[in-house]
């Protein structure tokens, strides 16, 4: 299952969430703000939100995430 990290006040987060809802993709929302902490940057190297965790790894740019979801 895909895990969507971010906060609902972000337009970019909501774009990704809406795309997953429209495509009927199962996902889990994990509310957390952007961070410069080392553990966070392991998943989102630039410290950006949103990012998704998949079985293949993490993606952190909205346009890349949307392309990935389209390919699913």
Secondary structure as UniProt FT lines:
FT   STRAND          2..6
FT   TURN            8..9
FT   HELIX           11..23
FT   STRAND          27..31
FT   HELIX           38..43
FT   TURN            45..46
FT   STRAND          51..54
FT   TURN            55..56
FT   STRAND          57..59
FT   HELIX           62..71
//
